[in-house]
Amino acid sequence: MTAIFSKLAAAPFWRNFWMIAAAITGLRVLTLLLTPLGIGPDEAQYWYWSRDLDVGYYSKPPLIAWAIALTTGLFGNDGWAVRLSAPFFHAGAAAFLYLAAKRLYDERAAFWTGLGWLLMPGVLLSSFIMATDAPLLFFWSAGLYFLARIIDAASPRLADFAALGAAIGLGLMSKYAMVYFPLALAVSLLSKPVRAKLLAPPLALTGVIAAAIFAPNMIWNAQHDFQTLSHTADNADWGAQFFHPLAFLEYFGGQFAVFGIIPFAALLYIVSKRGAWRMETRDFTLLVFALTPLVIVGVQALLSRAHANWAAASYPAALLLVTGWLLREKRWGLVKFSAFFHAFLLLVFTAGVLAPRLIDRAGLAPAVRDLRGWKEQSDDIMSYAAGYDAVLVDDRYLMGEMLYHQKDSPVEIAALDVNASVDNHYEAFRPFDPARMKRVLFVTVRSDAAHVDYRFRRIKKLGSVEAAPGAAQRRSYTLYELSEYFGKTASQRSD
């Protein structure tokens, strides 16, 4: 395997990169086609959004729904089609990083940077699951490329400033974490050479284009009580007790799993060097873009909580910086070993998602719990549904899977607000309507009816449906027949 990597590293780098990128992307698409693992609850929610295109949704900006609408419109609603754009987003990100590294360093660095992105551990999962990180990282990488063109050019072009604005705007329409990009851009102005290139009249064009692209989502939020921004604030959970050092350590350790052991260790070493903040312009700018999301999310982890992937925006710039630095320092062995190890992880990951029993045998069944058994469980639930006005659900995960797997059901599926507070998209836009839904099949994640017995006069327990989504895994829902609603109406609850 080492000999193969050595041979691939030989010139011409551009041909080798595009061939490998095509091969890895093809393998990922084939894996999506063949995996027995179904789509998860969040993916089901994004698919549901794609059925009703808009410029905003309850918990996320709209671009993920647009991407799913494109692929499912072309290929149907199978799970692989829902996920299809994810590997292509990452192939595009790798291409932009290849071009950026070629601009900032050389073709050797470009090859290993592009390959490094395609093999990055975090990208393995992000290329298989349809989530907002894939389009975010594509547009972030595009932004870095156009920024590199501006910084590296003797006389920056207006078109590059415009393209930078488009990348920022579309990134914001993918995930709000793109806001770290203009923040990092502001910090990078501490460098005099960067100021000389960026603080020019064309930068206003960048801001105008970014704002124009993002404006429809802000207007949508204003029309819907800023639901998406409120949800993002709720995720931050700043109302809880501050200072969680163990959560920070978990977040910090997770970066080795997302970026890779060698790349993240190399990034930490670069940061620790005494002259880290007196680097040449390109390296200083990349370091700023790598650290801005990493530090901000790290503070979030210390104050409340944060998942490791929340700092994923750090890694396009971090990979450019680390690869360029390792090659410049002639640490070829580390670069090649990292690629070899990550290629091995790619093969292991692919084997696992193609044969989930391998995941079970490794004791990792909980990791794919939410990707198994939903079709059968939703079929079991709908076997009770005949004759009811609606199926009423109180669990966001089940709601998304029901809407996806029972898309052709003649019985309406609606969400029950369990706490008089809208907590998800379904409660906001597909709520229980007592005026039309007189007799309903209620499916609850609870084992009792405590949160409906003060709203319905007639409550009859029908049984339960269970699924076994993996070794020693159980997922159970309890079914009730509900009728004679006497609780508040939606208008009364809002008064």
Beta strands, then each sheet from edge to edge (+ up, - down):
strand 1: 390-393
strand 2: 412-415
strand 3: 439-444
strand 4: 456-467
strand 5: 475-485
sheet 1: 2+ 1+ 3+ 5- 4+
end
